[in-house]
C-alpha cells in the first residue's frame, strides 16, 4: 500500500508558474519498478493524465501540456514533482497524484492504469 500526499497547489496568474509535489509514504526498493502520474479532470472523462513518469526515467506528457509542464522525481525524498510553467485558465483543476506498481514505457496517462491516489491539490489560474 502507498499513501500519496500532494502539495503546492494554489492560485496563479496566467503565464505564471506553480510546482506541485507528491510525497509517497514508502520508499520502493531499488529493484521495484513503478509509475507515477499527475491526473486532472478532463472533458468527457472523469480524469485524464497530464504527465507520467516511470521509475527508471521515461516520461510521458499530454499534448495539451507539452512544452509547459515537466514531471520529475527525487527518489531520496520519495517525492515527485509537476513543474507547471506558462499556466493557462484551462489548467484550473484539482490535480491528483497517482501511483501504480510496475514500470511501463511509455508510462501511462490513462487514469485506469493507476490504483493508488492522493487527495488532490487545487490549482486555480486567473486571466
C-alpha positions in Angstrom: 0.0 0.0 0.0 1.2 3.5 -0.8 -0.2 6.7 0.6 0.3 9.8 -1.5 0.2 13.4 -0.3 0.1 16.3 -2.7 1.1 19.9 -2.0 1.9 23.1 -3.9 -1.4 24.0 -5.5 -2.9 27.4 -5.2 -3.8 30.5 -7.2 -1.7 31.7 -10.2 -1.9 34.3 -12.9 -2.0 33.2 -16.5 1.5 32.9 -17.7 2.9 32.2 -14.3 4.3 29.0 -12.7 3.5 26.5 -9.9 5.2 23.4 -8.7 3.2 20.6 -7.4 4.7 17.9 -5.1 3.6 14.4 -4.3 5.2 12.5 -1.4 4.9 8.8 -1.2 4.6 7.1 2.2 7.1 4.4 1.5 10.3 4.1 -0.4 10.3 1.4 -3.1 13.4 -0.8 -3.1 15.7 -0.1 -5.9 14.6 -3.3 -7.6 11.0 -2.3 -7.7 9.6 -0.5 -10.6 6.6 1.8 -10.5 5.0 4.7 -12.4 3.6 7.9 -11.0 1.3 10.3 -12.8 -0.4 13.6 -12.4 -4.1 13.5 -13.3 -6.9 16.1 -13.6 -10.5 16.2 -14.7 -10.9 16.3 -18.5 -13.9 17.0 -20.8 -15.7 13.7 -21.5 -13.7 11.8 -18.9 -13.7 11.7 -15.1 -10.0 12.3 -15.1 -7.1 12.2 -17.6 -3.3 12.1 -17.1 -1.3 15.2 -17.9 2.1 13.7 -17.2 3.6 10.4 -16.0 7.0 9.1 -15.1 8.5 5.6 -14.9 10.8 4.8 -12.0 13.7 4.2 -14.5 13.3 7.6 -16.1 11.0 7.6 -19.1 8.3 10.3 -19.1 5.1 11.0 -20.9 3.1 14.2 -21.3 -0.3 15.0 -22.7 -0.2 17.2 -25.9 -2.1 19.9 -24.0 0.8 20.5 -21.6 3.9 19.6 -23.7 6.5 22.3 -23.5 4.8 23.8 -20.4 4.7 21.0 -17.7 7.5 18.8 -16.6 7.3 15.8 -14.4 10.4 14.8 -12.3 11.3 12.8 -9.2 13.6 13.0 -6.2 14.0 9.3 -5.1 15.9 10.2 -2.0 12.8 12.2 -0.8 10.2 9.8 -2.2 8.8 12.9 -3.9 7.5 13.6 -7.4 7.0 17.0 -8.9 5.0 18.6 -11.6 6.5 21.9 -12.7 3.8 24.0 -14.4 5.1 26.9 -16.5 3.1 29.2 -18.6 -0.2 28.1 -16.9 -3.5 29.0 -18.6 -7.0 29.4 -17.2 -7.9 26.0 -18.8 -5.3 24.4 -16.4 -7.6 25.2 -13.5 -8.4 21.9 -11.9 -7.9 19.6 -8.9 -4.7 17.8 -9.6 -4.2 14.3 -8.3 -1.0 12.3 -7.8 -1.4 8.6 -8.9 0.8 5.5 -8.5 1.0 2.0 -9.9 3.4 -0.7 -9.2 5.3 -1.9 -12.2 7.2 0.0 -14.9 5.8 0.8 -18.3 7.2 2.5 -21.3 5.9 5.0 -22.0 4.4 5.5 -18.6 0.6 5.6 -18.9 -1.6 8.7 -19.0 -4.8 6.6 -18.7 -6.1 7.1 -15.1 -7.4 3.5 -15.1 -3.8 2.3 -15.1 -3.3 3.6 -11.5 -4.6 2.2 -8.3 -3.2 4.5 -5.6 -4.4 8.1 -5.4 -3.7 11.2 -3.3 -6.4 13.6 -2.1 -5.6 16.2 -4.7 -4.4 19.8 -4.7 -6.4 22.6 -6.3 -4.8 24.8 -9.0 -6.7 28.0 -10.0 -5.4 30.1 -12.8 -6.9 33.5 -13.4 -6.5 35.5 -16.6 
